[in-house]
Amino acid sequence: MITDISKERQTEILGKALDWFSEHFEAKELLDILHEHLDMTDSEIDLFGFDFSDMEQDNGFSVFCLKDYEDAVFFTTAIPNDFYCVASTYHYYIKDDVGRLSLDSLAGCFSDQQFIDEQVFSVLCAAMSKDSRIASLIEFDFDNEQLKYCDNADGMWQTYDLSDISKAVRKSNSNKDLNYAARKNIFIENISVEETDTESESPSMRM
């Protein structure tokens, strides 16, 4: 009877399983499986070599700004990023490297990013209300330790303290037996209490 499996063998089995998923599911179905059933973040999906860039045209994309006291970077991602996904990526992959790594490097924590300039960012922010492909707008303000998020569904910018974002993510993951949807609901319930501001216009568009 086998009582132990080496990490190398576990990695091999996992890789073959993910390859099987890739061969038997369409991109949208596969992305849902990776996020909701395997609890993988965008960074982990990238690590295993998945490419969902061909989903951009049909399923939308997200627009990002990362800024601190001396610089700002702007980019799009080839797949939509919902609020919980953005918050989880910040908590697990970005938080500890703010101020240590460049903004370009921090942007690499999000899947299939394509850098744009500030003018294009502003145009996309203004266009979201008329373009359903723009799923969400996200602005990280590391100088003020805030996250500003705007979903296409309501078009309102919501501002949160990054410390509250991390606290809500930790609470959502306190029970590892819950699936992605349940943890997301816990996150939304907790972060809704902490919301600091609501605006109709992107803060960066007023810079």
C-alpha positions as MATLAB code, in Angstrom:
seq = 'MITDISKERQTEILGKALDWFSEHFEAKELLDILHEHLDMTDSEIDLFGFDFSDMEQDNGFSVFCLKDYEDAVFFTTAIPNDFYCVASTYHYYIKDDVGRLSLDSLAGCFSDQQFIDEQVFSVLCAAMSKDSRIASLIEFDFDNEQLKYCDNADGMWQTYDLSDISKAVRKSNSNKDLNYAARKNIFIENISVEETDTESESPSMRM';
ca = [
       0.000    0.000    0.000;
       1.328    3.456   -0.924;
       1.516    5.669    2.155;
       3.412    8.640    0.714;
       3.795   10.401   -2.637;
       6.763   12.602   -3.431;
       6.224   16.264   -4.254;
       7.620   15.614   -7.733;
       5.005   12.906   -8.322;
       2.228   15.119   -6.934;
       3.295   17.890   -9.322;
       3.351   15.443  -12.230;
      -0.154   14.159  -11.432;
      -1.504   17.688  -11.040;
       0.063   18.762  -14.343;
      -1.504   15.827  -16.187;
      -4.894   16.531  -14.603;
      -4.756   20.169  -15.672;
      -3.708   19.128  -19.182;
      -6.761   16.854  -19.318;
      -9.003   19.743  -18.268;
      -7.505   21.889  -21.042;
      -8.262   19.244  -23.655;
     -11.854   18.556  -22.572;
     -13.298   21.968  -21.673;
     -13.845   25.220  -23.535;
     -11.868   28.215  -22.260;
     -14.739   29.770  -20.272;
     -15.644   26.450  -18.621;
     -11.990   25.751  -17.835;
     -11.482   29.177  -16.273;
     -14.537   28.631  -14.063;
     -13.170   25.241  -12.958;
      -9.742   26.670  -12.120;
     -11.197   29.588  -10.162;
     -14.252   28.113   -8.482;
     -13.438   24.433   -8.013;
      -9.643   24.379   -7.742;
      -9.456   27.782   -6.011;
      -6.584   28.941   -8.227;
      -5.653   32.611   -8.436;
      -4.680   34.283  -11.720;
      -1.002   34.075  -10.779;
      -1.260   30.329  -10.139;
      -3.104   29.862  -13.440;
      -0.277   31.703  -15.209;
       2.302   29.552  -13.421;
       0.791   26.422  -14.983;
       0.966   27.985  -18.439;
      -2.729   28.493  -19.197;
      -3.481   31.140  -21.824;
      -6.932   32.716  -21.897;
      -6.011   35.671  -24.102;
      -8.430   34.503  -26.801;
     -11.315   35.116  -24.378;
     -10.835   38.886  -24.408;
     -13.026   39.607  -27.412;
     -15.991   37.516  -26.247;
     -15.827   37.755  -22.484;
     -14.343   41.126  -21.715;
     -11.263   42.423  -19.953;
     -10.243   44.543  -16.988;
      -8.383   47.848  -16.889;
      -5.838   48.598  -14.155;
      -3.872   51.479  -12.700;
      -1.168   50.919  -10.073;
       0.328   54.075   -8.592;
       2.481   55.296   -5.740;
       3.938   58.653   -4.743;
       6.334   58.817   -7.695;
       5.019   56.672  -10.543;
       1.995   55.019  -12.149;
       1.508   52.128  -14.571;
      -1.585   51.300  -16.599;
      -2.530   48.000  -18.222;
      -5.352   45.732  -19.329;
      -5.788   42.035  -18.626;
      -7.035   39.575  -21.221;
      -9.648   38.124  -18.857;
     -12.080   39.901  -16.520;
     -11.065   40.314  -12.886;
     -13.876   40.468  -10.357;
     -13.475   42.241   -7.032;
     -12.714   39.098   -5.023;
     -10.084   37.947   -7.507;
      -8.381   41.362   -7.397;
      -8.512   41.448   -3.599;
      -7.112   37.920   -3.248;
      -4.279   38.644   -5.680;
      -3.365   41.729   -3.671;
      -3.435   39.929   -0.326;
      -1.476   36.830   -1.362;
       0.872   38.104   -4.088;
       1.264   41.897   -3.925;
       0.888   43.183   -0.353;
       4.285   42.114    0.959;
       6.149   43.426   -2.102;
       4.714   46.958   -2.251;
       7.644   49.371   -2.015;
      10.139   46.563   -2.638;
       9.310   45.680   -6.240;
       8.602   48.048   -9.121;
       5.027   48.748  -10.183;
       5.755   46.913  -13.447;
       6.705   43.832  -11.459;
       3.595   44.056   -9.287;
       1.471   44.283  -12.440;
       2.886   40.884  -13.404;
       0.760   39.298  -10.656;
      -2.253   39.667  -12.962;
      -2.791   37.388  -15.961;
      -1.864   38.365  -19.525;
      -1.391   42.057  -18.864;
      -0.803   44.518  -21.700;
       0.605   47.904  -20.727;
      -1.156   51.068  -21.910;
      -0.594   54.775  -21.270;
      -2.591   57.083  -19.015;
      -4.523   58.569  -21.924;
      -5.767   55.138  -23.047;
      -6.648   54.323  -19.433;
      -8.792   57.464  -19.212;
     -10.478   56.692  -22.537;
     -11.331   53.155  -21.395;
     -12.687   54.459  -18.086;
     -14.972   56.853  -19.953;
     -16.007   54.160  -22.437;
     -17.017   51.476  -19.949;
     -20.642   52.602  -19.687;
     -21.022   52.057  -23.443;
     -18.818   48.961  -23.849;
     -19.843   45.767  -22.060;
     -16.463   44.173  -22.853;
     -14.848   46.384  -20.189;
     -15.784   44.256  -17.190;
     -14.071   46.244  -14.450;
     -11.766   49.164  -13.691;
      -9.257   48.845  -10.862;
      -6.971   51.436   -9.318;
      -4.409   50.617   -6.621;
      -3.210   53.729   -4.791;
      -0.293   52.463   -2.713;
       0.627   55.923   -1.435;
      -2.770   56.298    0.245;
      -3.122   52.531    0.822;
      -6.418   52.310   -1.020;
      -8.085   50.208   -3.705;
     -10.675   51.761   -6.005;
     -12.890   49.338   -7.927;
     -15.588   49.918  -10.538;
     -17.761   47.136  -11.978;
     -19.523   47.477  -15.322;
     -22.769   46.341  -13.677;
     -23.270   49.608  -11.780;
     -20.551   51.963  -13.044;
     -19.774   53.304   -9.557;
     -16.267   53.640   -8.159;
     -15.959   52.183   -4.654;
     -12.980   52.954   -2.430;
     -11.556   50.621    0.226;
      -8.562   50.687    2.542;
      -6.062   47.998    1.585;
      -5.868   46.837    5.197;
      -9.626   46.167    5.120;
      -9.210   44.293    1.831;
      -6.679   41.932    3.435;
      -8.814   41.465    6.536;
     -11.867   40.521    4.445;
      -9.825   38.083    2.327;
      -8.500   36.388    5.474;
     -12.028   36.014    6.845;
     -13.255   34.561    3.552;
     -10.577   31.871    3.707;
     -10.942   30.983    7.375;
     -12.927   27.853    6.432;
     -11.011   25.903    3.794;
     -13.973   23.557    3.216;
     -16.008   26.323    1.543;
     -16.031   26.595   -2.247;
     -15.011   29.686   -4.199;
     -18.541   31.110   -4.434;
     -19.149   30.790   -0.694;
     -15.813   32.407    0.176;
     -16.522   35.204   -2.291;
     -19.856   35.887   -0.586;
     -18.164   36.055    2.826;
     -15.619   38.496    1.410;
     -18.326   40.744   -0.085;
     -20.304   40.732    3.176;
     -17.248   41.737    5.191;
     -15.825   44.313    2.809;
     -19.212   46.018    2.301;
     -19.079   47.090    5.941;
     -15.659   48.679    5.368;
     -16.365   50.681    2.195;
     -14.992   54.215    2.615;
     -16.371   56.082   -0.406;
     -18.437   55.815   -3.605;
     -17.895   57.919   -6.728;
     -19.202   57.983  -10.283;
     -15.903   59.050  -11.862;
     -12.458   57.499  -11.849;
     -10.107   59.372   -9.488;
      -7.327   59.096  -12.090;
      -9.478   60.848  -14.685;
      -9.297   63.960  -12.512;
      -5.502   63.965  -12.252;
];
